[in-house]
Structure formats: structure tokens, C-alpha cells
């Protein structure tokens, strides 16, 4: 169930950037289009930093399978997604 929630959230973020690119049109309030991109970038940046115990670059529990995968793949991916989101918002 948790994976489905994360999957739907990622799909919603993808749809947001799809609409923001101008390929499809959706009539949302201007403030939604203006602030949502920054919020998405901030969420991924916070995820990359982590909760200081189980996830992120500064976690203390590193010796589990998930901890190893998080250090190798998930946290860097979140940092890249956050950086790209910030670049998109600055250029827009």
C-alpha cells in the first residue's frame, strides 16, 4: 500500500511537470503552478537529507539492505530530482 501511495505521488509530480511544460493544458490557478514546483523540489531535497535515522545522506542506520540501497541510489536520485526541479523553477 505504501508503495502505491509513493507511486501515485510520483505520477502526480510527473503530471505537474507535463502540464507545466505546455504540452497539455490544464486550467489551474496561477499560484498552484507557481509554488507547486518549489514544493516538489523542497520535498525531494528534504528526502535526500533524510530523517537522520533511516533515510537520506545523514542516516545513522546504514548496514541494512535498504540503507545500502538508499545511500547508493535513492538519496542521490532525490538530490538530482530536487536539483532539476530547482533549475526548472529558476529558468521559468
JOPE-V43027 format. One record per run of one state. SS is the DSSP state (a for helix, b for strand, c for the rest). FROM is the first residue (numbers start at 1). TO is the last residue. If there is no record, write none. Layout:
SS_FROM_TO, SS_FROM_TO
This chain:
c_1_1, a_2_20, c_21_29, a_30_49, c_50_64, a_65_91, c_92_92
